[in-house]
Amino acid sequence: MNPLLTIILPFFNEEGWIGATVDSLAGQSDQRFRLLLVDNGSTDAGAREAAVQAAPLGERAVILPCATPGKIHAMAHGLAHVTTPLVATCDADTLYPRDYVGQIVALFRDHADAAAVMAIDLHAPESARRSRKRITFILRKSRRFAAKCHAGGYAQAFRTDALRAAGGFDAARWPYVLEDHEIVHRVMAHGRSVYHPAHICFPSDRRTSRTAVSWTRGERLLYRYAPRAAMDWYFYRFLGRRLAARNGMGIALRRKDWSSNGA
């Protein structure tokens, strides 16, 4: 079986969370993928937990150490080891349905012009009314604002050549939080993003405060309505400077501002 997709899963001190995430990936119905678990200097038992749950994947699962602190460095380290035509990024506190990999492969196959495939994040069972509303909302927003990103780094997949042509994960260019939106901005110069109502995932709600790792309402609205031609200005002359001023660096993602472990 030749893998078509590599999943990069960076983690730092994710004991009690990462096991369920890796288990959801190991149980995929389409097994044509590799899993790169990038340990970004963990001091807990998260790596051991991940290794136990990844055991069914055999040699297709690898734990890569990355000593340079920061998620962007971990993802860049993972990308350097990718040899498949498709690459996805996942988070250690997100659950993925059994057809997650299959949906990525099928959507890229069916959309030759796509550089990226994005999953819709849900926080209730797919059949729940709030989930159906969320799917409708994201699909509508992705059509209206087609040049923008509507999915976090836990839900993104790319054609590997497009991601590398865009410069890959680059801490020198973007050392701040919201790296998931910045990378999509660059990748979309090489093709469009595709969303589908059946392509979903389930991130946790564990982070109690997102002040240090998110944007203000005004920044979000400007991102939504600014024309595509203004996006370089928006990220590299406007948003980056504002994030730097309030210490919104990528390292902020390492702060564990939730009270307890357990998925």
Stockholm file with secondary structure:
# STOCKHOLM 1.0

chainA/1-263         MNPLLTIILPFFNEEGWIGATVDSLAGQSDQRFRLLLVDNGSTDAGAREAAVQAAPLGERAVILPCATPGKIHAMAHGLAHVTTPLVATCDADTLYPRDYVGQIVALFRDHADAAAVMAIDLHAPESARRSRKRITFILRKSRRFAAKCHAGGYAQAFRTDALRAAGGFDAARWPYVLEDHEIVHRVMAHGRSVYHPAHICFPSDRRTSRTAVSWTRGERLLYRYAPRAAMDWYFYRFLGRRLAARNGMGIALRRKDWSSNGA
#=GR chainA/1-263 SS CCCCEEEEEEESSCTTTHHHHHHHHHTCSCCCEEEEEEECSCCSSHHHHHHHHHGGGGGGEEEEECCSCSHHHHHHHHHTTCCSSEEEECCTTEECCTTHHHHHHHHHHHCTTEEEEEEEECSSCTTSHHHHHHHHHHHHHHHHTTTSCCSCGGGEEEEHHHHHHTTCSCTTTCCBSCHHHHHHHHHGGGSEEEEEEEEEEEECCCCSCCGGGSCCHHHHHHHHHSCGGGHHHIIIIIIHHHHHHTTCBGGGGGCCCSSCCCC
#=GC SS_cons         CCCCEEEEEEESSCTTTHHHHHHHHHTCSCCCEEEEEEECSCCSSHHHHHHHHHGGGGGGEEEEECCSCSHHHHHHHHHTTCCSSEEEECCTTEECCTTHHHHHHHHHHHCTTEEEEEEEECSSCTTSHHHHHHHHHHHHHHHHTTTSCCSCGGGEEEEHHHHHHTTCSCTTTCCBSCHHHHHHHHHGGGSEEEEEEEEEEEECCCCSCCGGGSCCHHHHHHHHHSCGGGHHHIIIIIIHHHHHHTTCBGGGGGCCCSSCCCC
//
